Amino acid sequence: MTARSALLLFLAFTTACAQHGMPPRTVEQVDLDRYVGTWYEIASFPSWFQRDCVATQATYSRRDDGRVRVENACRDKTLSGEWNRIEGVAWPAEPANFARLKVQFFWPLRGDYWVLALDPEYRWALVGHPNRDYLWVLSRTRALDDSRYAAIVALAQAQGYDVTKLRRTLQPPQ
């Protein structure tokens, strides 16, 4: 089987799963030491908690208790707007598997953070919620070239996400 055939088979399988109400597929494992650091939001589904956000970024770091510190930051409305920040905590939904996380910013509310696709060099990530209501395209840089972005969007669509809802996030120039 060629790599192209394998990819087409994978896309057909994941699309069929999405259409039958199955949860999206995550990557097998995330190396937390490689994942920590700052990620820039390239695109996302618009959500009430990110209303008026531009230059959105998330910074992850290890905590002494084995959990992950999450700091989300964005500028208000314009690239020169005031910074808004919120801090939360994340932990694996399954022991020692950081591909599926629980994230909490306000007690007792918590959400799912699933890593759906991840560049082998940890340069970009596709993150979503299993109910497919939330989706983020993240990058270590403030921009992705159009072909890479299109490939990531295709992965999201194959997982059953309505990619017509994706909105590019305004970021400052590199």
Backbone as a printed PyTorch tensor [residue, N CA C, xyz], in Angstrom:
tensor([[[  0.8530,  -1.1680,   0.0000],
         [  0.0000,   0.0000,   0.0000],
         [  0.9010,   1.2330,   0.0000]],

        [[  0.6040,   2.1690,  -0.8850],
         [  1.4010,   3.3900,  -0.9540],
         [  0.9880,   4.3340,   0.1710]],

        [[  1.8220,   5.3310,   0.4320],
         [  1.5000,   6.3240,   1.4560],
         [  0.2180,   7.0640,   1.0830]],

        [[  0.0620,   7.3650,  -0.2050],
         [ -1.1370,   8.0720,  -0.6500],
         [ -2.3800,   7.2090,  -0.4370]],

        [[ -2.2960,   5.9270,  -0.7660],
         [ -3.4250,   5.0160,  -0.5610],
         [ -3.7730,   4.9090,   0.9130]],

        [[ -2.7540,   4.8270,   1.7500],
         [ -2.9750,   4.7450,   3.1940],
         [ -3.6630,   6.0050,   3.7020]],

        [[ -3.2320,   7.1760,   3.2100],
         [ -3.8500,   8.4320,   3.6190],
         [ -5.3100,   8.4740,   3.1820]],

        [[ -5.5950,   8.0870,   1.9490],
         [ -6.9720,   8.0860,   1.4610],
         [ -7.8490,   7.1180,   2.2520]],

        [[ -7.2990,   5.9620,   2.5870],
         [ -8.0360,   4.9950,   3.3940],
         [ -8.3180,   5.5630,   4.7840]],

        [[ -7.3160,   6.2040,   5.3890],
         [ -7.4860,   6.8240,   6.6990],
         [ -8.5630,   7.9070,   6.6400]],

        [[ -8.5090,   8.7720,   5.6270],
         [ -9.4940,   9.8490,   5.5040],
         [-10.8990,   9.2820,   5.3180]],

        [[-11.0400,   8.2350,   4.5240],
         [-12.3510,   7.6140,   4.3250],
         [-12.8690,   7.0090,   5.6310]],

        [[-11.9880,   6.3370,   6.3710],
         [-12.3770,   5.7210,   7.6390],
         [-12.7970,   6.7810,   8.6500]],

        [[-11.9990,   7.8310,   8.8120],
         [-12.3270,   8.8350,   9.8190],
         [-13.5790,   9.6070,   9.4450]],

        [[-13.7910,   9.8480,   8.1560],
         [-15.0170,  10.5140,   7.7260],
         [-16.2280,   9.6400,   8.0330]],

        [[-16.1190,   8.3520,   7.7730],
         [-17.2180,   7.4250,   8.0770],
         [-17.4880,   7.3910,   9.5760]],

        [[-16.4460,   7.3860,  10.3870],
         [-16.6140,   7.3790,  11.8450],
         [-17.3190,   8.6490,  12.3060]],

        [[-16.9120,   9.7860,  11.7590],
         [-17.5190,  11.0590,  12.1460],
         [-18.9980,  11.0810,  11.7930]],

        [[-19.3510,  10.5210,  10.6360],
         [-20.7310,  10.5170,  10.2070],
         [-21.5850,   9.5800,  11.0510]],

        [[-20.9870,   8.6390,  11.7380],
         [-21.7270,   7.6940,  12.5630],
         [-21.6430,   8.0380,  14.0450]],

        [[-21.2740,   9.2610,  14.3620],
         [-21.2840,   9.7140,  15.7430],
         [-20.1250,   9.2310,  16.5780]],

        [[-19.1190,   8.6600,  15.9680],
         [-17.9630,   8.2090,  16.7350],
         [-17.0910,   9.4170,  17.0810]],

        [[-16.4020,   9.3620,  18.2140],
         [-15.5370,  10.4870,  18.5620],
         [-14.3720,  10.6030,  17.5870]],

        [[-13.8210,  11.8020,  17.4650],
         [-12.6660,  11.9540,  16.5840],
         [-11.4800,  11.1470,  17.1050]],

        [[-10.5750,  10.8780,  16.2170],
         [ -9.3740,  10.1230,  16.5560],
         [ -8.2710,  11.1030,  16.9580]],

        [[ -7.5710,  10.7800,  18.0190],
         [ -6.4530,  11.6180,  18.4520],
         [ -5.1390,  10.9740,  18.0280]],

        [[ -4.0620,  11.7340,  18.1670],
         [ -2.7480,  11.1400,  17.9720],
         [ -2.5520,  10.1160,  19.0830]],

        [[ -1.6340,   9.1800,  18.8730],
         [ -1.4480,   8.1300,  19.8760],
         [ -0.8450,   8.6620,  21.1680]],

        [[  0.1160,   9.5410,  21.0370],
         [  0.8270,  10.0250,  22.2190],
         [  1.3760,  11.4180,  21.9390]],

        [[  1.4270,  12.2440,  22.9680],
         [  2.0480,  13.5590,  22.8920],
         [  3.2040,  13.5800,  23.8840]],

        [[  4.3800,  13.9280,  23.4190],
         [  5.5510,  14.0860,  24.2780],
         [  5.4340,  15.4630,  24.9180]],

        [[  5.0530,  15.4890,  26.1750],
         [  4.7820,  16.7520,  26.8500],
         [  6.0010,  17.6740,  26.8560]],

        [[  7.1930,  17.1160,  26.9980],
         [  8.3900,  17.9510,  26.9970],
         [  8.5670,  18.6860,  25.6750]],

        [[  8.0960,  18.0980,  24.5840],
         [  8.1770,  18.7620,  23.2850],
         [  6.9860,  19.6850,  23.0420]],

        [[  5.8650,  19.4050,  23.6960],
         [  4.6430,  20.1900,  23.4800],
         [  4.6400,  21.4940,  24.2720]],

        [[  5.2780,  21.4940,  25.4550],
         [  5.2610,  22.7070,  26.2670],
         [  5.8980,  23.8580,  25.4940]],

        [[  5.5640,  25.0610,  25.9090],
         [  6.0420,  26.2590,  25.2360],
         [  4.8590,  27.0230,  24.6730]],

        [[  5.1470,  27.9720,  23.8060],
         [  4.1180,  28.8540,  23.2560],
         [  3.6660,  28.3800,  21.8810]],

        [[  2.3480,  28.3900,  21.7050],
         [  1.6960,  28.0700,  20.4370],
         [  0.8440,  29.2730,  20.0530]],

        [[  0.8160,  29.5920,  18.7560],
         [  0.0150,  30.6910,  18.2400],
         [ -1.2180,  30.1240,  17.5380]],

        [[ -2.3520,  30.7470,  17.7940],
         [ -3.5890,  30.3250,  17.1560],
         [ -3.6150,  30.8610,  15.7270]],

        [[ -3.6920,  29.9480,  14.7710],
         [ -3.7570,  30.3050,  13.3560],
         [ -5.2190,  30.4530,  12.9310]],

        [[ -6.0720,  29.5860,  13.4690],
         [ -7.5040,  29.6210,  13.1600],
         [ -8.2480,  28.8860,  14.2590]],

        [[ -9.5420,  29.1790,  14.3740],
         [-10.3650,  28.4850,  15.3650],
         [-11.8280,  28.6420,  14.9940]],

        [[-12.6610,  27.8240,  15.6260],
         [-14.0890,  28.0530,  15.5640],
         [-14.3710,  29.2200,  16.5090]],

        [[-15.1300,  30.2190,  16.0800],
         [-15.4500,  31.3280,  16.9810],
         [-16.1670,  30.8090,  18.2380]],

        [[-15.7650,  31.3360,  19.3770],
         [-16.3810,  30.9180,  20.6400],
         [-16.5840,  32.1400,  21.5270]],

        [[-17.5580,  32.0510,  22.4010],
         [-17.8960,  33.1820,  23.2570],
         [-16.7200,  33.6070,  24.1200]],

        [[-15.8930,  32.6530,  24.5560],
         [-14.8030,  33.0000,  25.4580],
         [-13.5970,  33.5950,  24.7390]],

        [[-13.6330,  33.6600,  23.4130],
         [-12.5630,  34.3000,  22.6610],
         [-13.0790,  35.4940,  21.8510]],

        [[-14.2570,  35.9530,  22.2000],
         [-14.8440,  37.0850,  21.4960],
         [-13.8900,  38.2830,  21.5630]],

        [[-13.6990,  38.9560,  20.4600],
         [-12.8450,  40.1490,  20.3460],
         [-11.3550,  39.8580,  20.5020]],

        [[-10.9490,  38.6060,  20.4330],
         [ -9.5280,  38.2580,  20.5800],
         [ -8.7960,  38.2860,  19.2510]],

        [[ -7.6080,  38.8570,  19.2670],
         [ -6.6560,  38.7640,  18.1660],
         [ -5.2980,  38.4430,  18.7880]],

        [[ -4.3610,  38.0310,  17.9680],
         [ -3.0070,  37.6870,  18.4420],
         [ -3.0590,  36.6360,  19.5530]],

        [[ -3.9740,  35.6920,  19.4170],
         [ -4.1930,  34.6800,  20.4500],
         [ -3.0290,  33.7040,  20.5040]],

        [[ -2.6320,  33.3780,  21.7300],
         [ -1.5620,  32.4070,  21.9360],
         [ -1.8130,  31.6480,  23.2290]],

        [[ -1.2320,  30.4690,  23.3030],
         [ -1.3320,  29.6320,  24.4990],
         [  0.0700,  29.1810,  24.8740]],

        [[  0.3610,  29.2480,  26.1570],
         [  1.6620,  28.8000,  26.6470],
         [  1.4280,  27.7080,  27.6720]],

        [[  2.0850,  26.5790,  27.4480],
         [  1.9610,  25.4110,  28.3150],
         [  3.2890,  25.1880,  29.0250]],

        [[  3.2020,  24.8280,  30.3080],
         [  4.4190,  24.5040,  31.0670],
         [  4.0820,  23.4280,  32.0960]],

        [[  5.1020,  22.6670,  32.4370],
         [  4.9210,  21.6060,  33.4460],
         [  4.7660,  22.2170,  34.8330]],

        [[  3.9460,  21.5690,  35.6410],
         [  3.8280,  21.9280,  37.0510],
         [  4.4900,  20.8310,  37.8780]],

        [[  4.8410,  21.1610,  39.0970],
         [  5.4930,  20.1860,  39.9750],
         [  4.6050,  18.9890,  40.2980]],

        [[  3.2700,  19.1760,  40.2340],
         [  2.3470,  18.0840,  40.5650],
         [  2.0560,  17.1680,  39.3730]],

        [[  2.7590,  17.3510,  38.2490],
         [  2.5610,  16.5050,  37.0800],
         [  1.5120,  17.0240,  36.1180]],

        [[  0.8040,  18.0550,  36.5230],
         [ -0.1900,  18.6490,  35.6300],
         [  0.4810,  19.6960,  34.7430]],

        [[ -0.3190,  20.3380,  33.9240],
         [  0.1900,  21.3110,  32.9680],
         [ -0.4370,  22.6720,  33.2630]],

        [[  0.4040,  23.6860,  33.3730],
         [ -0.0790,  25.0630,  33.5070],
         [ -0.4210,  25.5550,  32.1080]],

        [[ -1.5980,  26.1640,  31.9630],
         [ -2.0570,  26.6900,  30.6830],
         [ -2.2880,  28.1820,  30.8550]],

        [[ -1.6160,  28.9830,  30.0340],
         [ -1.9000,  30.4130,  30.0250],
         [ -2.3270,  30.7950,  28.6230]],

        [[ -3.5770,  31.2270,  28.5040],
         [ -4.0860,  31.7170,  27.2300],
         [ -4.0550,  33.2380,  27.2730]],

        [[ -3.6070,  33.8320,  26.1750],
         [ -3.5170,  35.2890,  26.1030],
         [ -3.9560,  35.7460,  24.7220]],

        [[ -4.5600,  36.9260,  24.6870],
         [ -4.9220,  37.5390,  23.4150],
         [ -5.0070,  39.0330,  23.6140]],

        [[ -4.9330,  39.7420,  22.5180],
         [ -5.1230,  41.1890,  22.5580],
         [ -6.5910,  41.4980,  22.2720]],

        [[ -7.0660,  42.5740,  22.8840],
         [ -8.4630,  42.9650,  22.7580],
         [ -8.6920,  43.7340,  21.4580]],

        [[ -9.3620,  43.1330,  20.5240],
         [ -9.8640,  43.7060,  19.2720],
         [ -8.8070,  44.0790,  18.2360]],

        [[ -7.6670,  44.6200,  18.6330],
         [ -6.6530,  45.0430,  17.6660],
         [ -5.2800,  44.5440,  18.1160]],

        [[ -4.3290,  44.5620,  17.1930],
         [ -2.9760,  44.1030,  17.5260],
         [ -2.2930,  44.9910,  18.5540]],

        [[ -2.8180,  46.1860,  18.7690],
         [ -2.2610,  47.0560,  19.8100],
         [ -3.1680,  47.1190,  21.0390]],

        [[ -4.2150,  46.3080,  21.0400],
         [ -5.1460,  46.2910,  22.1670],
         [ -4.5190,  45.7300,  23.4270]],

        [[ -5.2140,  45.9190,  24.5210],
         [ -4.7460,  45.4350,  25.8230],
         [ -4.7010,  43.9090,  25.8370]],

        [[ -3.6960,  43.3520,  26.5180],
         [ -3.5930,  41.9070,  26.6700],
         [ -4.6360,  41.4160,  27.6650]],

        [[ -5.3190,  40.3510,  27.3140],
         [ -6.2060,  39.6280,  28.2300],
         [ -5.5740,  38.2640,  28.4510]],

        [[ -5.4810,  37.8520,  29.7050],
         [ -4.8510,  36.5720,  30.0320],
         [ -5.7400,  35.7950,  30.9950]],

        [[ -5.6610,  34.4810,  30.8480],
         [ -6.3400,  33.5950,  31.7860],
         [ -5.4360,  32.3870,  32.0070]],

        [[ -5.3940,  31.9320,  33.2390],
         [ -4.5560,  30.7840,  33.5780],
         [ -5.4360,  29.6230,  33.9990]],

        [[ -5.0330,  28.4340,  33.5500],
         [ -5.7560,  27.2260,  33.9020],
         [ -4.7980,  26.0850,  34.1350]],

        [[ -5.3820,  24.9190,  34.2830],
         [ -4.5890,  23.7170,  34.5200],
         [ -5.1510,  22.5940,  33.6470]],

        [[ -4.2590,  21.7270,  33.1860],
         [ -4.6610,  20.5830,  32.3760],
         [ -4.0180,  19.3240,  32.9360]],

        [[ -4.6790,  18.1900,  32.6900],
         [ -4.1510,  16.9020,  33.1200],
         [ -4.6390,  15.8360,  32.1480]],

        [[ -3.9170,  14.7300,  32.0450],
         [ -4.3270,  13.6850,  31.0990],
         [ -5.6520,  13.0520,  31.4970]],

        [[ -6.5220,  12.8640,  30.5120],
         [ -7.7930,  12.1760,  30.7530],
         [ -7.5480,  10.6870,  30.9720]],

        [[ -6.4650,  10.1910,  30.3850],
         [ -6.0390,   8.8070,  30.5630],
         [ -4.6330,   8.8560,  31.1270]],

        [[ -4.2640,   7.9700,  32.0210],
         [ -2.9440,   8.0440,  32.6600],
         [ -1.7990,   8.1530,  31.6560]],

        [[ -0.9720,   9.1570,  31.8730],
         [  0.2740,   9.3720,  31.1210],
         [  0.0840,   9.5130,  29.6150]],

        [[ -1.1340,   9.8520,  29.1660],
         [ -1.3500,  10.0820,  27.7400],
         [ -1.8170,  11.5200,  27.5600]],

        [[ -0.9110,  12.3700,  27.0910],
         [ -1.2170,  13.7810,  26.9480],
         [ -1.8930,  14.1210,  25.6250]],

        [[ -2.3850,  13.1220,  24.8890],
         [ -3.1280,  13.3750,  23.6610],
         [ -4.5690,  13.7910,  23.9600]],

        [[ -5.0820,  13.3680,  25.1170],
         [ -6.4370,  13.7260,  25.5420],
         [ -6.3380,  14.3300,  26.9270]],

        [[ -6.5780,  15.6260,  26.9720],
         [ -6.4520,  16.3400,  28.2440],
         [ -7.8000,  16.8440,  28.7260]],

        [[ -7.8940,  17.0170,  30.0200],
         [ -8.9640,  17.7750,  30.6510],
         [ -8.3540,  19.1220,  31.0140]],

        [[ -9.0720,  20.1930,  30.7250],
         [ -8.5780,  21.5430,  30.9960],
         [ -9.6060,  22.2650,  31.8580]],

        [[ -9.0960,  22.9870,  32.8470],
         [ -9.9940,  23.7180,  33.7440],
         [ -9.4610,  25.1320,  33.9660]],

        [[-10.3160,  26.1070,  33.6730],
         [ -9.9850,  27.5050,  33.9410],
         [-10.7870,  28.0310,  35.1200]],

        [[-12.0060,  27.5150,  35.2970],
         [-12.8700,  27.9070,  36.4040],
         [-13.4340,  26.6520,  37.0370]],

        [[-13.3300,  26.5250,  38.3510],
         [-13.9230,  25.4090,  39.0540],
         [-15.4180,  25.6400,  39.1210]],

        [[-16.2360,  24.6730,  38.8900],
         [-15.9870,  23.2620,  38.6450],
         [-15.9940,  22.9050,  37.1520]],

        [[-16.0080,  23.9110,  36.2750],
         [-16.1130,  23.6520,  34.8410],
         [-14.7900,  23.1500,  34.2770]],

        [[-14.8700,  22.1250,  33.4600],
         [-13.6850,  21.5960,  32.7800],
         [-14.0910,  21.1680,  31.3810]],

        [[-13.1120,  21.1320,  30.4980],
         [-13.3960,  20.7780,  29.1200],
         [-12.3740,  19.7950,  28.5880]],

        [[-12.6620,  19.2870,  27.4210],
         [-11.7630,  18.3470,  26.7640],
         [-10.8790,  19.0790,  25.7680]],

        [[ -9.6290,  18.6770,  25.7060],
         [ -8.6250,  19.2320,  24.7980],
         [ -7.9550,  18.0290,  24.1660]],

        [[ -8.3450,  17.7210,  22.9320],
         [ -7.8320,  16.5390,  22.2550],
         [ -6.8970,  16.9460,  21.1330]],

        [[ -5.7110,  16.3870,  21.1200],
         [ -4.7460,  16.6380,  20.0450],
         [ -5.0740,  15.6650,  18.9120]],

        [[ -5.6460,  16.2010,  17.8450],
         [ -6.1370,  15.4000,  16.7290],
         [ -5.0570,  15.0970,  15.7060]],

        [[ -4.1420,  16.0210,  15.5390],
         [ -3.0310,  15.8480,  14.5940],
         [ -1.8680,  16.6950,  15.1090]],

        [[ -0.6650,  16.2040,  14.8580],
         [  0.5230,  16.8770,  15.3850],
         [  1.6910,  16.6430,  14.4430]],

        [[  2.3280,  17.7210,  14.0630],
         [  3.5070,  17.6190,  13.2220],
         [  4.5790,  16.8060,  13.9490]],

        [[  5.2810,  15.9040,  13.2570],
         [  6.3320,  15.1110,  13.9150],
         [  7.4110,  15.9660,  14.5820]],

        [[  7.6110,  17.1740,  14.0720],
         [  8.5980,  18.0890,  14.6620],
         [  7.9550,  19.0690,  15.6460]],

        [[  6.6750,  18.8850,  15.9330],
         [  5.9270,  19.7300,  16.8650],
         [  5.9190,  21.1980,  16.4170]],

        [[  5.7510,  21.4110,  15.1010],
         [  5.6760,  22.7670,  14.5530],
         [  4.2380,  23.2510,  14.4440]],

        [[  3.2730,  22.3370,  14.3540],
         [  1.8670,  22.6960,  14.3010],
         [  1.0460,  21.5980,  14.9760]],

        [[ -0.1590,  21.9690,  15.3900],
         [ -1.0670,  21.0060,  16.0160],
         [ -2.5010,  21.3460,  15.6350]],

        [[ -3.3140,  20.3180,  15.5690],
         [ -4.7510,  20.4610,  15.3780],
         [ -5.3980,  19.9450,  16.6530]],

        [[ -6.1560,  20.8050,  17.3060],
         [ -6.7390,  20.4770,  18.6130],
         [ -8.2420,  20.6980,  18.5360]],

        [[ -8.9860,  19.7700,  19.1050],
         [-10.4310,  19.9180,  19.0790],
         [-11.1010,  19.3250,  20.2980]],

        [[-12.3860,  19.4890,  20.3320],
         [-13.2390,  18.9170,  21.3690],
         [-13.9540,  17.7180,  20.7480]],

        [[-14.1430,  16.6450,  21.4990],
         [-14.7650,  15.4430,  20.9130],
         [-16.1820,  15.6570,  20.3850]],

        [[-16.9010,  16.6850,  20.8570],
         [-18.2440,  16.9200,  20.3190],
         [-18.2040,  17.7340,  19.0220]],

        [[-16.9800,  18.1020,  18.6070],
         [-16.7240,  18.8240,  17.3550],
         [-17.2460,  20.2520,  17.3490]],

        [[-17.5300,  20.8180,  18.5290],
         [-17.9750,  22.2070,  18.6220],
         [-16.8150,  23.1960,  18.7070]],

        [[-15.6320,  22.7210,  19.0360],
         [-14.4540,  23.5840,  19.1650],
         [-13.3180,  22.9930,  18.3510]],

        [[-12.5410,  23.8780,  17.7260],
         [-11.4130,  23.4380,  16.9210],
         [-10.3890,  24.5690,  16.8560]],

        [[ -9.1170,  24.2030,  16.9550],
         [ -8.0370,  25.1740,  16.8670],
         [ -6.9210,  24.6250,  15.9830]],

        [[ -6.3810,  25.4900,  15.1450],
         [ -5.1620,  25.2110,  14.4010],
         [ -4.0760,  26.0370,  15.0770]],

        [[ -3.0580,  25.3610,  15.5830],
         [ -1.9880,  26.0220,  16.3350],
         [ -0.6540,  25.8450,  15.6230]],

        [[  0.2350,  26.7970,  15.8360],
         [  1.5560,  26.7390,  15.2250],
         [  2.5810,  27.3530,  16.1790]],

        [[  3.8180,  26.9190,  16.0470],
         [  4.9010,  27.5260,  16.8250],
         [  5.2690,  28.9040,  16.2750]],

        [[  4.8110,  29.1850,  15.0660],
         [  5.0470,  30.4920,  14.4500],
         [  3.7060,  31.1800,  14.2630]],

        [[  3.7260,  32.4860,  14.0290],
         [  2.4790,  33.2480,  13.9080],
         [  1.7690,  33.0610,  12.5690]],

        [[  2.3720,  32.2870,  11.6780],
         [  1.7620,  32.0690,  10.3630],
         [  2.1240,  30.6760,   9.8620]],

        [[  1.2520,  30.1410,   9.0310],
         [  1.4990,  28.8880,   8.3180],
         [  1.3420,  29.1750,   6.8290]],

        [[  2.1320,  28.5090,   6.0120],
         [  1.9310,  28.7100,   4.5760],
         [  0.5950,  28.0880,   4.1830]],

        [[  0.0460,  28.5910,   3.0850],
         [ -1.3100,  28.1990,   2.6780],
         [ -1.4560,  26.7070,   2.4230]],

        [[ -0.4440,  26.0770,   1.8630],
         [ -0.5670,  24.6440,   1.5770],
         [ -0.5830,  23.8210,   2.8670]],

        [[  0.2290,  24.1820,   3.8320],
         [  0.2370,  23.4840,   5.1260],
         [ -1.1090,  23.6880,   5.8240]],

        [[ -1.5960,  24.9220,   5.8370],
         [ -2.8860,  25.2170,   6.4570],
         [ -3.9990,  24.3900,   5.7990]],

        [[ -4.0170,  24.3450,   4.4740],
         [ -5.0420,  23.5780,   3.7590],
         [ -4.9740,  22.0950,   4.1160]],

        [[ -3.7740,  21.5600,   4.2620],
         [ -3.6240,  20.1500,   4.6320],
         [ -4.1650,  19.8930,   6.0410]],

        [[ -3.9170,  20.8070,   6.9500],
         [ -4.4160,  20.6540,   8.3270],
         [ -5.9390,  20.7480,   8.3440]],

        [[ -6.4870,  21.6900,   7.5960],
         [ -7.9460,  21.8260,   7.5060],
         [ -8.5570,  20.5530,   6.9260]],

        [[ -7.9120,  19.9490,   5.9440],
         [ -8.4030,  18.6920,   5.3700],
         [ -8.4300,  17.5850,   6.4210]],

        [[ -7.4360,  17.5540,   7.3070],
         [ -7.4330,  16.5650,   8.3900],
         [ -8.6290,  16.7760,   9.3190]],

        [[ -8.9260,  18.0300,   9.6240],
         [-10.0730,  18.3340,  10.4890],
         [-11.3800,  17.9150,   9.8140]],

        [[-11.5020,  18.2120,   8.5380],
         [-12.7170,  17.8500,   7.8070],
         [-12.8940,  16.3380,   7.7710]],

        [[-11.8050,  15.6100,   7.5860],
         [-11.8770,  14.1530,   7.5600],
         [-12.3060,  13.5860,   8.9090]],

        [[-12.0840,  14.3360,   9.9690],
         [-12.4970,  13.8960,  11.3110],
         [-13.9370,  14.3160,  11.6240]],

        [[-14.6150,  14.9430,  10.6540],
         [-16.0180,  15.2960,  10.8420],
         [-16.2660,  16.6890,  11.3710]],

        [[-15.2470,  17.5340,  11.4250],
         [-15.4320,  18.9170,  11.8650],
         [-15.9440,  19.7510,  10.6990]],

        [[-16.8630,  20.6590,  10.9770],
         [-17.4050,  21.5480,   9.9580],
         [-16.4140,  22.6880,   9.7440]],

        [[-15.4990,  22.5000,   8.8260],
         [-14.3990,  23.4580,   8.6490],
         [-14.8620,  24.7850,   8.0620]],

        [[-16.1150,  24.8670,   7.6220],
         [-16.6180,  26.1670,   7.1600],
         [-16.7260,  27.1470,   8.3280]],

        [[-16.7150,  26.6310,   9.5470],
         [-16.7800,  27.5010,  10.7250],
         [-15.4090,  28.0480,  11.1410]],

        [[-14.3290,  27.5270,  10.5540],
         [-12.9820,  28.0000,  10.9170],
         [-12.7920,  29.4560,  10.5140]],

        [[-12.2390,  30.2400,  11.4060],
         [-11.9110,  31.6430,  11.1480],
         [-10.4360,  31.8530,  11.4490]],

        [[ -9.7370,  32.4650,  10.5150],
         [ -8.3180,  32.7880,  10.7120],
         [ -8.1860,  33.8050,  11.8310]],

        [[ -7.1460,  33.6550,  12.6190],
         [ -6.8730,  34.5560,  13.7350],
         [ -5.8440,  35.5910,  13.2840]],

        [[ -6.1620,  36.8530,  13.4940],
         [ -5.2300,  37.9190,  13.1650],
         [ -4.0220,  37.8260,  14.1030]],

        [[ -2.8380,  37.7570,  13.5080],
         [ -1.5880,  37.6970,  14.2610],
         [ -0.6770,  38.8150,  13.7550]],

        [[  0.2000,  39.3270,  14.6110],
         [  1.1610,  40.3210,  14.1240],
         [  2.1280,  39.6840,  13.1300]],

        [[  2.7560,  40.4860,  12.2880],
         [  3.7330,  39.9180,  11.3480],
         [  4.8510,  39.2160,  12.0940]],

        [[  5.4580,  38.2670,  11.4070],
         [  6.5780,  37.4870,  11.9970],
         [  7.7370,  38.3870,  12.3290]]])
